[in-house]
């Protein structure tokens, strides 16, 4: 499989970033090179930075399954009971803006983030909706709910293609898994996310593949590096137009070495170094500690981190499930925004919270169930957008009185994704040449949401 290109050619390895790092460390500790090379990779290069770009990093909190907009950021307290539901709306720090009663901490800091209530699309199942919101491109063919598809690069992979991270760190992380369409597509495995599957809330948390193999001390590790260099007689091409698998392998080895030997990189993952009060504020659960780790990663210079938080597909027992879940979610997101702000990082770090779509405005009870839920609904959804120069206290767009459809300032996923790129200084109007030689626009409609640009 060949990779995309813009200004030249390089060679890519046919495996993920994590696998590449693992093989790199394995080679340093005694592995071999056989059979690992053979794919064309993307040449790096950055498009012109939009003049309004202010963000350096993005923490994307993905609520997989499709969170209800009516029970989160777009309540309809005056609607009939079958639409209004069981929860009440509460006022926020911004006069005239209300959100769900189970989000009191976010209500207190509503002046620090914006809500977009009018993004909508026509992909009403998980696979297709995920792809559209993660990439800004609708899927090319019908996609089922359980599908993991990659017809277009995800936002994280594009950022990894256009930006680097210091200290040998990958530019794109995803925790605890990659989202359904969070991969690089034609950009190639070099720009896939580094997945941190381990739970940072677990005692003795340690990121696999980012420490020396068991039994290999630093002196022995250095000696094996010297040995590898001594026996390495593979030729390297100096012509940048020549695809060279050996130089790509060199890159993987070098990144692996830096990750396990650079103190700055190791410190970024040392979540145990955080004071107990900070860890408690984020929440001693998977979402809370991943949000804290995401803050540490962007603090270390990583430009894109995704937190893939599953379980938001509430077809039944919607209110029972959310009554338990929303308080922890509220605490974590409010703490993340406040912590970034206190550290002076919010101005340059976006925090974005969304899923693939909203939920039906009318409650329903599935056969065999007794407690109501809401089904998939792509005509209305809400997105929380903070940081990176985003004006706080803003509500963009509106749905109708029943939350049925976007009514005012109707926006598409393309506008949302273009906003993320523009705020990060990546030109959403640029295009790539795919391996098939076809020009492909990064975003078909590169118009960002003007109100969010600050």
Secondary structure, DSSP 8 states (H G I E B T S, - for coil): ----BSS--EEE-SS-HHHHHHHHHHHHTT---TT---EEE---------TT---SEEEEEEETT---STTTT---TTS-HHHH-S--EEE-SSTT-EEETT-HHHHHTGGGEEEE--B--S--SHHHHHHHHHHSS--SS---TT----SS--HHHHHHHH---STT--SEEEESS--TT-S-GGG-GGGS-EEE-S-TTSTT---TTSS--TT--HHHHHHHHHHHHHH--------TTS--HHHHHHHHHHHHHHHHH-HHHHHHT-GGGS-HHHHHHH-SSHHHHHHHHHHHHHHTT--EEEEEE-----SS-HHHHHHHHHHHHHHHHHHHHHHHHHTT-GGGEEEEEE-S-EE-SS-B--TT--S-B--EE-S---EEEE-TT--TTEEE-EE-TTS-SEEES-B-HHHHHHHHHHHTT--TT-EEE-TTS-EEES-SS----GGG--
